[in-house]
Every structure is written in C-alpha cells, then in structure tokens.
C-alpha cells in the first residue's frame, strides 16, 4: 500500500448527497478481479448518457476536475453496499482523499484499507470548500495526515482526526497483512513455545 503523508492536489466538488457505492462502481464490474485495471470504472454510469457517450454536464468530465486527486463531497459518501471495489475505482482514478461531512461506515474503512484518507469535516466546512472549488476550477487542497489538517484554496486550515491505528498504517504504507508481519518474530516465538508446552497439539 502506498504511503500517505501529505497530498496537495486539484480538488473536485461533488454536491450531491448520498453518493452510494453503486454509483461509484456499478455491480457488473464487481466480477472483475483486483488484478485487472479499474481505471475508467469510477462513476461509469453516472458520467455517461444512455448511449454510452460522456455527459458534458458531469463535473468529472470537465477539465480540470477530470484530474482531481481529492473530492469534496456531501453527506453520507459511499453509502450502500460493502463493495471494496468502490475504493479500488477511486484509487485507480487517482483519488487519494475524500472530504465529506459523513461516510458510509464500511466504505470509510475500505478507503483507509486501500491507502486513501477519508476526511470528516463539518457540513459548513465542506459546503464552503465546494463553493471555493466551483468559483476557482483547478484550485488545490492540501490534506496533511501527519498534522491531521486540511488547507483549503483560501488558506484556511481545518482539523480532522483519523483513528490512530489507521493513521499509523497509512503513514507507513502498511496494509493489514503488513501490520501482522511486523510481529512475525513474536508469532514465531509463540509458536515455538506452544510446541514445547502443548506438544499434544502437534502430532
């Protein structure tokens, strides 16, 4: 998993509330293994017309928002199903952080498990950031995980918190298996002791 310390990137405002995981990645793509690219899957149906052509009015189809590395969303981002592929599609699109007033619980954790930082800020802060991004397309936002702060286009700083264990993993680029392997020596020592103290378990 790629480390996340500080990210400064073009940010895109997503005004709609309750963007669910089916909008992020439609169900037919769930048959695709992670080993295949999820590039181009994000918002697959939302950003296209019925004939498959890209919609001119969808914000992520417009430059410079099409290159956004940060989304500023509305309430309940990533609600719906537990599909981890929604996080895969975000990462494949180059999005490493989503700022929102609230997240679907499972999606919140899926983002962190895939190297993303889901930032929870008050509704008023998210509304103001989206206003600034609409007014100045291409404006950048900084998400600093070390200091747990967001710096908006106008220079204002907002504080956020990430659970300590997940913050540690993200700062060090560790997935759950990597964290387990950090204790590999202790695990091996425990297993060696068990062979001696409970030899009846090991025929």
N, CA, C and O of each residue as an XYZ file, in Angstrom:
812
protein
N       0.849     -1.191      0.000
C       0.000      0.000      0.000
C       0.889      1.247      0.000
O       1.861      1.320      0.752
N       0.559      2.207     -0.829
C       1.356      3.428     -0.923
C       1.171      4.292      0.322
O       0.057      4.467      0.817
N       2.298      4.833      0.822
C       2.238      5.703      1.996
C       1.427      6.961      1.693
O       1.374      7.425      0.554
N       0.809      7.492      2.716
C       0.115      8.766      2.613
C       0.626      9.659      3.742
O       0.407      9.377      4.920
N       1.303     10.731      3.368
C       1.749     11.701      4.366
C       1.042     13.025      4.124
O       0.200     13.443      4.918
N       1.389     13.681      3.023
C       0.745     14.937      2.647
C       0.402     14.899      1.166
O       1.220     14.494      0.339
N      -0.800     15.321      0.840
C      -1.244     15.361     -0.552
C      -1.763     16.755     -0.878
O      -2.661     17.261     -0.204
N      -1.204     17.369     -1.901
C      -1.721     18.614     -2.449
C      -2.160     18.330     -3.880
O      -1.351     17.918     -4.711
N      -3.432     18.548     -4.166
C      -3.955     18.161     -5.474
C      -5.145     19.028     -5.854
O      -5.783     19.650     -5.005
N      -5.424     19.052     -7.151
C      -6.666     19.656     -7.627
C      -7.827     18.916     -6.978
O      -7.822     17.688     -6.893
N      -8.818     19.668     -6.521
C      -9.968     19.063     -5.848
C     -11.235     19.320     -6.651
O     -11.393     20.374     -7.268
N     -12.129     18.346     -6.634
C     -13.403     18.451     -7.351
C     -14.550     18.472     -6.351
O     -14.572     17.671     -5.417
N     -15.509     19.384     -6.538
C     -16.673     19.423     -5.654
C     -17.771     18.487     -6.148
O     -18.167     18.544     -7.312
N     -18.255     17.635     -5.266
C     -19.380     16.740     -5.565
C     -20.529     17.157     -4.665
O     -20.538     16.834     -3.477
N     -21.492     17.870     -5.219
C     -22.539     18.497     -4.412
C     -23.629     17.541     -3.963
O     -24.287     17.795     -2.954
N     -23.833     16.465     -4.674
C     -24.930     15.555     -4.378
C     -24.669     14.783     -3.087
O     -23.569     14.272     -2.873
N     -25.686     14.700     -2.230
C     -25.594     13.883     -1.023
C     -25.914     12.425     -1.352
O     -26.509     12.124     -2.387
N     -25.509     11.532     -0.457
C     -25.843     10.107     -0.570
C     -25.321      9.460     -1.848
O     -26.017      8.651     -2.462
N     -24.115      9.807     -2.247
C     -23.494      9.105     -3.375
C     -23.146      7.701     -2.897
O     -22.304      7.525     -2.016
N     -23.804      6.700     -3.489
C     -23.636      5.346     -2.974
C     -22.584      4.573     -3.771
O     -22.077      5.039     -4.792
N     -22.278      3.385     -3.270
C     -21.209      2.614     -3.893
C     -21.591      2.082     -5.273
O     -20.713      1.788     -6.084
N     -22.871      1.955     -5.543
C     -23.289      1.518     -6.874
C     -23.045      2.619     -7.904
O     -22.764      2.329     -9.066
N     -23.149      3.868     -7.487
C     -22.788      4.967     -8.376
C     -21.275      5.002     -8.587
O     -20.799      5.270     -9.690
N     -20.526      4.728     -7.520
C     -19.064      4.756     -7.634
C     -18.561      3.652     -8.556
O     -17.687      3.891     -9.389
N     -19.104      2.444     -8.414
C     -18.731      1.339     -9.293
C     -19.931      0.410     -9.442
O     -20.294     -0.281     -8.490
N     -20.554      0.382    -10.621
C     -21.753     -0.440    -10.835
C     -21.481     -1.932    -10.637
O     -20.361     -2.409    -10.814
N     -22.526     -2.641    -10.271
C     -22.422     -4.058     -9.923
C     -21.750     -4.929    -10.988
O     -20.986     -5.818    -10.615
N     -21.987     -4.730    -12.298
C     -21.341     -5.621    -13.272
C     -19.824     -5.657    -13.186
O     -19.204     -6.643    -13.584
N     -19.211     -4.579    -12.662
C     -17.757     -4.554    -12.566
C     -17.240     -5.328    -11.365
O     -16.031     -5.519    -11.232
N     -18.129     -5.776    -10.490
C     -17.692     -6.493     -9.301
C     -17.152     -7.877     -9.648
O     -16.474     -8.499     -8.830
N     -17.446     -8.362    -10.848
C     -16.880     -9.645    -11.292
C     -15.424     -9.497    -11.730
O     -14.723    -10.489    -11.930
N     -14.983     -8.263    -11.874
C     -13.608     -8.017    -12.340
C     -12.641     -8.187    -11.164
O     -12.851     -7.573    -10.117
N     -11.587     -9.003    -11.305
C     -10.632     -9.158    -10.206
C      -9.804     -7.903     -9.999
O      -9.632     -7.104    -10.920
N      -9.297     -7.734     -8.798
C      -8.497     -6.548     -8.482
C      -7.272     -6.451     -9.383
O      -6.778     -5.356     -9.649
N      -6.784     -7.592     -9.850
C      -5.591     -7.598    -10.695
C      -5.821     -6.897    -12.027
O      -4.870     -6.459    -12.674
N      -7.101     -6.789    -12.442
C      -7.404     -6.039    -13.665
C      -7.601     -4.574    -13.323
O      -8.009     -4.235    -12.212
N      -7.312     -3.716    -14.275
C      -7.399     -2.281    -14.017
C      -8.840     -1.839    -13.782
O      -9.759     -2.267    -14.480
N      -9.018     -0.974    -12.786
C     -10.315     -0.355    -12.550
C     -10.338      1.081    -13.079
O     -11.246      1.851    -12.770
N      -9.336      1.425    -13.871
C      -9.301      2.757    -14.472
C     -10.493      2.908    -15.420
O     -10.778      2.012    -16.215
N     -11.171      4.021    -15.333
C     -12.317      4.286    -16.181
C     -13.625      3.743    -15.659
O     -14.668      3.945    -16.281
N     -13.595      3.050    -14.514
C     -14.804      2.451    -13.955
C     -15.560      3.432    -13.060
O     -16.787      3.370    -12.974
N     -14.843      4.331    -12.397
C     -15.448      5.236    -11.418
C     -16.589      6.041    -12.041
O     -16.414      6.665    -13.088
N     -17.753      6.026    -11.396
C     -18.946      6.733    -11.865
C     -19.301      6.337    -13.303
O     -19.750      7.169    -14.091
N     -19.096      5.066    -13.631
C     -19.237      4.631    -15.019
C     -20.586      5.007    -15.614
O     -20.649      5.538    -16.723
N     -21.663      4.736    -14.889
C     -22.997      5.039    -15.421
C     -23.364      6.505    -15.233
O     -24.045      7.091    -16.075
N     -22.921      7.085    -14.148
C     -23.295      8.468    -13.834
C     -22.717      9.439    -14.852
O     -23.348     10.436    -15.203
N     -21.522      9.140    -15.318
C     -20.852     10.103    -16.200
C     -21.154      9.873    -17.686
O     -20.597     10.553    -18.549
N     -22.032      8.919    -17.976
C     -22.371      8.621    -19.367
C     -23.866      8.758    -19.631
O     -24.683      8.574    -18.729
N     -24.217      9.081    -20.872
C     -25.603      9.064    -21.316
C     -26.024      7.627    -21.601
O     -25.207      6.708    -21.534
N     -27.295      7.440    -21.917
C     -27.813      6.108    -22.205
C     -27.095      5.448    -23.373
O     -26.992      4.223    -23.434
N     -26.595      6.268    -24.305
C     -25.892      5.725    -25.465
C     -24.414      5.458    -25.193
O     -23.682      5.033    -26.087
N     -23.969      5.711    -23.941
C     -22.582      5.443    -23.577
C     -21.642      6.608    -23.759
O     -20.484      6.542    -23.347
N     -22.127      7.685    -24.375
C     -21.282      8.859    -24.566
C     -21.142      9.640    -23.253
O     -22.063      9.684    -22.438
N     -19.982     10.245    -23.073
C     -19.731     11.026    -21.866
C     -20.656     12.239    -21.794
O     -20.872     12.926    -22.792
N     -21.196     12.494    -20.612
C     -22.075     13.642    -20.402
C     -21.240     14.909    -20.215
O     -20.318     14.945    -19.400
N     -21.575     15.937    -20.978
C     -20.846     17.193    -20.873
C     -21.093     17.900    -19.544
O     -20.267     18.698    -19.100
N     -22.233     17.609    -18.905
C     -22.587     18.339    -17.696
C     -22.098     17.669    -16.412
O     -22.301     18.210    -15.325
N     -21.457     16.498    -16.516
C     -20.960     15.848    -15.307
C     -19.601     16.423    -14.949
O     -18.709     16.503    -15.794
N     -19.449     16.821    -13.696
C     -18.298     17.635    -13.314
C     -16.959     16.940    -13.546
O     -15.982     17.599    -13.904
N     -16.896     15.636    -13.351
C     -15.617     14.949    -13.521
C     -15.255     14.719    -14.983
O     -14.168     14.227    -15.282
N     -16.157     15.071    -15.894
C     -15.843     15.026    -17.319
C     -15.283     16.346    -17.823
O     -14.946     16.475    -19.000
N     -15.184     17.318    -16.942
C     -14.726     18.646    -17.320
C     -13.316     18.893    -16.794
O     -13.014     18.575    -15.643
N     -12.454     19.458    -17.635
C     -11.150     19.911    -17.147
C     -11.363     21.172    -16.300
O     -12.232     21.988    -16.611
N     -10.583     21.330    -15.245
C      -9.502     20.483    -14.716
C      -9.974     19.445    -13.705
O      -9.154     18.728    -13.131
N     -11.288     19.354    -13.477
C     -11.791     18.428    -12.466
C     -11.559     16.972    -12.844
O     -11.571     16.097    -11.978
N     -11.346     16.704    -14.132
C     -11.107     15.325    -14.569
C      -9.770     14.790    -14.057
O      -9.511     13.590    -14.142
N      -8.924     15.667    -13.529
C      -7.623     15.259    -12.990
C      -7.581     15.378    -11.472
O      -6.499     15.373    -10.884
N      -8.721     15.483    -10.840
C      -8.760     15.720     -9.400
C      -8.195     14.540     -8.619
O      -8.466     13.380     -8.928
N      -7.409     14.864     -7.605
C      -6.876     13.848     -6.701
C      -7.584     13.849     -5.362
O      -7.350     12.980     -4.523
N      -8.460     14.842     -5.166
C      -9.230     14.976     -3.938
C     -10.665     15.306     -4.313
O     -10.905     16.128     -5.198
N     -11.609     14.677     -3.653
C     -13.025     15.030     -3.804
C     -13.492     15.710     -2.522
O     -13.125     15.307     -1.418
N     -14.312     16.754     -2.690
C     -15.022     17.333     -1.551
C     -16.493     17.014     -1.769
O     -17.139     17.581     -2.649
N     -17.008     16.110     -0.968
C     -18.334     15.556     -1.188
C     -19.337     16.081     -0.165
O     -19.020     16.924      0.675
N     -20.540     15.560     -0.262
C     -21.626     15.943      0.636
C     -21.872     14.790      1.614
O     -21.059     13.871      1.715
N     -22.967     14.843      2.313
C     -23.267     13.864      3.362
C     -23.334     12.423      2.833
O     -23.756     12.161      1.706
N     -22.899     11.507      3.701
C     -23.125     10.073      3.501
C     -22.454      9.540      2.242
O     -23.050      8.752      1.507
N     -21.232      9.959      1.992
C     -20.500      9.498      0.812
C     -20.158      8.020      0.976
O     -19.677      7.595      2.026
N     -20.411      7.242     -0.078
C     -20.077      5.824     -0.058
C     -21.055      4.971      0.717
O     -20.699      3.898      1.205
N     -22.288      5.440      0.835
C     -23.311      4.620      1.489
C     -23.684      3.464      0.570
O     -23.214      3.387     -0.565
N     -24.532      2.565      1.065
C     -24.979      1.462      0.225
C     -24.286      0.168      0.558
O     -24.195     -0.204      1.728
N     -23.797     -0.523     -0.448
C     -23.236     -1.853     -0.253
C     -21.825     -1.777      0.325
O     -21.248     -0.699      0.469
N     -21.291     -2.947      0.649
C     -19.953     -3.023      1.248
C     -18.850     -3.179      0.209
O     -17.696     -3.398      0.576
N     -19.171     -3.073     -1.065
C     -18.209     -3.406     -2.129
C     -16.909     -2.624     -2.003
O     -16.900     -1.395     -2.071
N     -15.814     -3.350     -1.818
C     -14.496     -2.718     -1.721
C     -14.051     -2.156     -3.063
O     -13.186     -1.282     -3.121
N     -14.645     -2.658     -4.142
C     -14.286     -2.173     -5.473
C     -14.559     -0.684     -5.637
O     -13.968     -0.045     -6.508
N     -15.439     -0.123     -4.823
C     -15.665      1.322     -4.890
C     -14.392      2.078     -4.521
O     -14.072      3.093     -5.139
N     -13.674      1.593     -3.529
C     -12.393      2.205     -3.171
C     -11.346      1.935     -4.244
O     -10.535      2.808     -4.555
N     -11.358      0.723     -4.815
C     -10.413      0.421     -5.895
C     -10.586      1.392     -7.059
O      -9.604      1.863     -7.633
N     -11.848      1.691     -7.406
C     -12.114      2.580     -8.539
C     -11.637      3.995     -8.243
O     -11.112      4.669     -9.130
N     -11.814      4.451     -7.007
C     -11.326      5.775     -6.630
C      -9.806      5.851     -6.766
O      -9.275      6.796     -7.349
N      -9.119      4.857     -6.227
C      -7.659      4.843     -6.300
C      -7.192      4.774     -7.752
O      -6.245      5.462     -8.136
N      -7.858      3.944     -8.559
C      -7.479      3.817     -9.969
C      -7.656      5.129    -10.716
O      -6.948      5.396    -11.687
N      -8.604      5.954    -10.262
C      -8.843      7.259    -10.883
C      -7.887      8.327    -10.352
O      -7.947      9.479    -10.781
N      -7.010      7.953     -9.425
C      -6.041      8.904     -8.889
C      -6.525      9.694     -7.690
O      -5.905     10.686     -7.306
N      -7.632      9.261     -7.094
C      -8.186      9.963     -5.930
C      -7.617      9.328     -4.665
O      -7.802      8.133     -4.435
N      -6.926     10.117     -3.843
C      -6.322      9.593     -2.618
C      -7.013     10.101     -1.356
O      -6.731      9.609     -0.264
N      -7.914     11.081     -1.486
C      -8.602     11.599     -0.304
C      -9.999     12.067     -0.698
O     -10.198     12.640     -1.769
N     -10.957     11.815      0.184
C     -12.310     12.338      0.038
C     -12.657     13.078      1.319
O     -12.506     12.545      2.418
N     -13.122     14.305      1.167
C     -13.535     15.135      2.300
C     -15.055     15.205      2.278
O     -15.645     15.555      1.256
N     -15.690     14.875      3.393
C     -17.145     14.863      3.443
C     -17.614     15.010      4.885
O     -16.845     14.760      5.813
N     -18.873     15.414      5.085
C     -19.395     15.507      6.450
C     -19.604     14.140      7.092
O     -19.556     14.016      8.316
N     -19.837     13.109      6.271
C     -20.049     11.765      6.790
C     -19.857     10.765      5.662
O     -19.956     11.099      4.481
N     -19.580      9.524      6.060
C     -19.337      8.436      5.113
C     -20.181      7.220      5.493
O     -20.568      7.054      6.650
N     -20.461      6.370      4.498
C     -20.957      5.050      4.820
C     -19.890      4.332      5.630
O     -18.712      4.381      5.275
N     -20.280      3.664      6.718
C     -19.299      3.108      7.654
C     -18.311      2.161      6.994
O     -17.103      2.267      7.207
N     -18.821      1.239      6.198
C     -17.929      0.240      5.593
C     -17.027      0.898      4.554
O     -15.838      0.590      4.478
N     -17.587      1.797      3.757
C     -16.767      2.460      2.754
C     -15.666      3.300      3.403
O     -14.553      3.377      2.882
N     -15.973      3.922      4.526
C     -14.968      4.705      5.266
C     -13.743      3.841      5.552
O     -12.610      4.270      5.331
N     -13.970      2.637      6.038
C     -12.855      1.736      6.329
C     -12.217      1.179      5.061
O     -11.003      0.978      5.018
N     -13.021      0.927      4.027
C     -12.457      0.442      2.769
C     -11.488      1.455      2.165
O     -10.465      1.077      1.595
N     -11.809      2.733      2.289
C     -10.885      3.742      1.775
C      -9.540      3.646      2.487
O      -8.494      3.631      1.840
N      -9.565      3.581      3.813
C      -8.305      3.517      4.559
C      -7.554      2.226      4.271
O      -6.324      2.229      4.228
N      -8.270      1.124      4.074
C      -7.612     -0.146      3.769
C      -6.964     -0.148      2.396
O      -6.173     -1.039      2.087
N      -7.286      0.835      1.570
C      -6.707      0.923      0.224
C      -5.852      2.174      0.034
O      -5.647      2.627     -1.092
N      -5.357      2.727      1.136
C      -4.391      3.822      1.058
C      -4.984      5.191      0.884
O      -4.271      6.136      0.547
N      -6.289      5.323      1.109
C      -6.944      6.626      0.993
C      -7.183      7.219      2.371
O      -7.208      6.506      3.374
N      -7.361      8.551      2.406
C      -7.695      9.233      3.653
C      -9.102      9.814      3.523
O      -9.303     10.774      2.779
N     -10.079      9.248      4.236
C     -11.418      9.823      4.277
C     -11.479     10.870      5.392
O     -11.368     10.534      6.571
N     -11.651     12.111      5.023
C     -11.619     13.217      5.978
C     -13.046     13.635      6.325
O     -13.837     13.951      5.436
N     -13.372     13.636      7.604
C     -14.688     14.093      8.051
C     -14.551     15.510      8.599
O     -13.843     15.748      9.578
N     -15.244     16.448      7.948
C     -15.296     17.840      8.381
C     -16.753     18.243      8.567
O     -17.644     17.594      8.019
N     -17.009     19.294      9.324
C     -18.392     19.749      9.496
C     -19.054     20.094      8.165
O     -18.386     20.440      7.191
N     -20.373     19.991      8.147
C     -21.140     20.301      6.931
C     -20.777     21.681      6.400
O     -20.574     21.857      5.199
N     -20.698     22.648      7.287
C     -20.424     24.030      6.863
C     -19.060     24.150      6.193
O     -18.907     24.882      5.215
N     -18.072     23.434      6.720
C     -16.735     23.483      6.127
C     -16.739     22.872      4.734
O     -16.148     23.431      3.810
N     -17.400     21.730      4.575
C     -17.474     21.077      3.259
C     -18.225     21.952      2.259
O     -17.824     22.063      1.101
N     -19.315     22.573      2.708
C     -20.079     23.466      1.831
C     -19.200     24.616      1.353
O     -19.218     24.967      0.173
N     -18.434     25.200      2.266
C     -17.589     26.338      1.914
C     -16.475     25.920      0.958
O     -16.163     26.649      0.016
N     -15.885     24.771      1.189
C     -14.832     24.295      0.290
C     -15.381     24.065     -1.114
O     -14.720     24.401     -2.097
N     -16.569     23.502     -1.220
C     -17.145     23.274     -2.549
C     -17.464     24.594     -3.247
O     -17.294     24.705     -4.462
N     -17.918     25.585     -2.506
C     -18.161     26.915     -3.090
C     -16.869     27.460     -3.691
O     -16.868     27.979     -4.808
N     -15.778     27.341     -2.955
C     -14.495     27.839     -3.443
C     -14.033     27.092     -4.689
O     -13.492     27.695     -5.615
N     -14.246     25.784     -4.709
C     -13.808     24.991     -5.862
C     -14.631     25.292     -7.103
O     -14.098     25.305     -8.213
N     -15.932     25.535     -6.925
C     -16.756     25.936     -8.075
C     -16.317     27.301     -8.603
O     -16.311     27.529     -9.812
N     -15.953     28.197     -7.703
C     -15.586     29.557     -8.096
C     -14.211     29.614     -8.757
O     -13.938     30.510     -9.556
N     -13.348     28.655     -8.420
C     -11.982     28.674     -8.941
C     -11.586     27.273     -9.401
O     -10.812     26.600     -8.722
N     -12.106     26.824    -10.548
C     -11.779     25.486    -11.040
C     -10.267     25.290    -11.152
O      -9.555     26.145    -11.678
N      -9.801     24.172    -10.657
C      -8.373     23.898    -10.667
C      -7.696     24.245     -9.361
O      -6.503     23.990     -9.192
N      -8.447     24.829     -8.424
C      -7.871     25.158     -7.128
C      -7.459     23.880     -6.400
O      -8.073     22.825     -6.559
N      -6.410     24.005     -5.605
C      -5.863     22.849     -4.909
C      -6.206     22.870     -3.421
O      -6.396     23.930     -2.824
N      -6.279     21.705     -2.856
C      -6.459     21.498     -1.424
C      -5.309     20.620     -0.944
O      -4.829     19.756     -1.678
N      -4.876     20.844      0.278
C      -3.842     20.008      0.889
C      -4.436     19.217      2.041
O      -5.082     19.772      2.930
N      -4.206     17.916      2.009
C      -4.576     17.037      3.121
C      -3.270     16.540      3.743
O      -2.498     15.820      3.109
N      -3.042     16.935      4.982
C      -1.817     16.584      5.698
C      -2.181     15.580      6.798
O      -2.781     15.946      7.808
N      -1.816     14.326      6.594
C      -2.161     13.298      7.571
C      -1.277     13.374      8.806
O      -1.694     12.979      9.894
N      -0.069     13.875      8.645
C       0.824     13.970      9.798
C       0.266     14.944     10.834
O       0.280     14.661     12.032
N      -0.222     16.088     10.368
C      -0.788     17.082     11.283
C      -2.305     16.964     11.398
O      -2.924     17.645     12.215
N      -2.894     16.108     10.588
C      -4.348     15.919     10.527
C      -5.064     17.265     10.300
O      -5.935     17.686     11.061
N      -4.636     17.908      9.203
C      -5.249     19.175      8.823
C      -5.533     19.189      7.331
O      -4.859     18.525      6.544
N      -6.548     19.962      6.962
C      -6.878     20.252      5.567
C      -6.686     21.745      5.365
O      -7.148     22.550      6.173
N      -6.006     22.116      4.290
C      -5.844     23.521      3.943
C      -6.595     23.791      2.652
O      -6.293     23.207      1.611
N      -7.578     24.682      2.728
C      -8.414     24.988      1.581
C      -7.762     25.944      0.606
O      -6.671     26.445      0.878
N      -8.401     26.210     -0.525
C      -7.853     27.120     -1.527
C      -7.588     28.525     -0.985
O      -6.692     29.216     -1.470
N      -8.360     28.950      0.014
C      -8.181     30.292      0.568
C      -7.168     30.328      1.696
O      -6.966     31.374      2.314
N      -6.525     29.195      1.975
C      -5.510     29.143      3.021
C      -6.045     28.793      4.400
O      -5.265     28.600      5.333
N      -7.347     28.708      4.541
C      -7.911     28.348      5.840
C      -7.618     26.886      6.152
O      -7.643     26.032      5.265
N      -7.341     26.609      7.422
C      -6.980     25.266      7.851
C      -8.094     24.666      8.709
O      -8.675     25.337      9.562
N      -8.374     23.398      8.462
C      -9.399     22.674      9.195
C      -8.761     21.430      9.821
O      -7.969     20.745      9.173
N      -9.101     21.143     11.065
C      -8.564     19.965     11.747
C      -9.505     18.774     11.569
O     -10.726     18.930     11.548
N      -8.920     17.587     11.442
C      -9.704     16.359     11.385
C      -8.957     15.282     12.159
O      -7.798     15.470     12.532
N      -9.610     14.170     12.398
C      -8.965     13.049     13.067
C      -9.224     11.765     12.300
O     -10.283     11.570     11.704
N      -8.229     10.899     12.333
C      -8.305      9.554     11.771
C      -7.986      8.592     12.922
O      -7.094      8.882     13.720
N      -8.680      7.470     13.030
C      -8.337      6.514     14.090
C      -6.828      6.230     14.109
O      -6.211      6.039     13.061
N      -6.251      6.205     15.308
C      -4.797      6.144     15.462
C      -4.171      4.956     14.732
O      -3.124      5.099     14.100
N      -4.805      3.788     14.816
C      -4.245      2.606     14.163
C      -4.214      2.782     12.651
O      -3.224      2.438     12.006
N      -5.287      3.312     12.086
C      -5.333      3.523     10.635
C      -4.387      4.631     10.206
O      -3.778      4.550      9.139
N      -4.261      5.656     11.022
C      -3.301      6.721     10.713
C      -1.889      6.150     10.654
O      -1.128      6.483      9.745
N      -1.531      5.298     11.607
C      -0.216      4.652     11.610
C      -0.011      3.841     10.329
O       1.035      3.934      9.687
N      -1.012      3.052      9.967
C      -0.889      2.218      8.766
C      -0.718      3.073      7.518
O       0.124      2.772      6.672
N      -1.516      4.144      7.395
C      -1.456      4.988      6.207
C      -0.117      5.720      6.108
O       0.475      5.796      5.031
N       0.352      6.251      7.220
C       1.626      6.980      7.208
C       2.788      6.073      6.819
O       3.774      6.529      6.240
N       2.667      4.786      7.142
C       3.756      3.850      6.877
C       3.507      2.940      5.682
O       4.342      2.099      5.348
N       2.351      3.112      5.037
C       2.055      2.308      3.852
C       1.866      0.840      4.158
O       2.332     -0.016      3.407
N       1.184      0.534      5.260
C       1.014     -0.839      5.695
C      -0.429     -1.291      5.533
O      -1.344     -0.649      6.048
N      -0.638     -2.393      4.819
C      -1.972     -2.979      4.838
C      -2.070     -3.897      6.052
O      -1.120     -3.997      6.828
N      -3.214     -4.572      6.225
C      -3.425     -5.364      7.436
C      -2.453     -6.539      7.536
O      -2.045     -6.918      8.634
N      -2.083     -7.113      6.392
C      -1.112     -8.213      6.399
C       0.258     -7.691      6.799
O       0.967     -8.335      7.572
N       0.637     -6.523      6.274
C       1.926     -5.932      6.640
C       2.018     -5.691      8.143
O       3.058     -5.933      8.756
N       0.920     -5.213      8.733
C       0.912     -4.964     10.174
C       1.124     -6.266     10.937
O       1.874     -6.303     11.913
N       0.465     -7.332     10.493
C       0.651     -8.630     11.134
C       2.093     -9.091     11.033
O       2.653     -9.617     11.994
N       2.698     -8.890      9.855
C       4.074     -9.338      9.645
C       5.085     -8.548     10.469
O       6.206     -9.010     10.683
N       4.694     -7.355     10.935
C       5.587     -6.626     11.840
C       5.832     -7.415     13.123
O       6.848     -7.221     13.791
N       4.907     -8.302     13.463
C       5.039     -9.120     14.676
C       5.470    -10.544     14.338
O       5.229    -11.468     15.114
N       6.104    -10.721     13.187
C       6.455    -12.062     12.724
C       7.357    -12.786     13.715
O       7.167    -13.976     13.967
N       8.340    -12.080     14.281
C       9.265    -12.720     15.225
C       8.536    -13.166     16.488
O       8.780    -14.257     17.004
N       7.640    -12.314     16.981
C       6.882    -12.668     18.186
C       5.952    -13.853     17.921
O       5.784    -14.718     18.780
N       5.351    -13.890     16.733
C       4.472    -15.001     16.373
C       5.265    -16.303     16.306
O       4.826    -17.339     16.805
N       6.438    -16.231     15.681
C       7.279    -17.434     15.573
C       7.712    -17.913     16.953
O       7.730    -19.116     17.217
N       8.062    -16.974     17.836
C       8.483    -17.350     19.189
C       7.335    -17.999     19.956
O       7.535    -18.976     20.678
N       6.139    -17.455     19.796
C       4.959    -18.035     20.459
C       4.712    -19.462     19.969
O       4.470    -20.368     20.767
N       4.774    -19.651     18.659
C       4.533    -20.983     18.104
C       5.582    -21.975     18.596
O       5.265    -23.137     18.850
N       6.833    -21.523     18.733
C       7.879    -22.420     19.245
C       7.604    -22.808     20.690
O       7.829    -23.952     21.084
N       7.115    -21.851     21.481
C       6.780    -22.168     22.873
C       5.623    -23.148     22.956
O       5.628    -24.057     23.787
N       4.638    -22.964     22.097
C       3.466    -23.835     22.122
C       3.832    -25.285     21.793
O       3.252    -26.220     22.346
N       4.783    -25.459     20.904
C       5.218    -26.820     20.561
C       5.749    -27.519     21.813
O       5.561    -28.723     21.988
N       6.412    -26.755     22.678
C       7.007    -27.353     23.880
C       5.983    -27.519     25.007
O       6.005    -28.519     25.725
N       5.089    -26.540     25.162
C       4.159    -26.559     26.295
C       2.872    -27.302     25.998
O       2.155    -27.693     26.919
N       2.573    -27.498     24.736
C       1.336    -28.199     24.363
C       1.635    -29.130     23.200
O       1.013    -29.057     22.140
N       2.616    -30.016     23.431
C       3.060    -30.888     22.337
C       1.959    -31.815     21.821
O       2.054    -32.340     20.712
N       0.910    -32.013     22.635
C      -0.184    -32.867     22.207
C      -0.992    -32.254     21.061
O      -1.756    -32.947     20.388
N      -0.813    -30.926     20.843
C      -1.471    -30.267     19.721
C      -0.762    -30.487     18.404
O      -1.311    -30.218     17.335
N       0.478    -30.983     18.487
C       1.320    -31.075     17.296
C       1.777    -32.522     17.122
O       2.895    -32.867     17.504
N       0.917    -33.374     16.547
C       1.267    -34.786     16.401
C       2.422    -34.952     15.410
O       2.860    -36.073     15.154
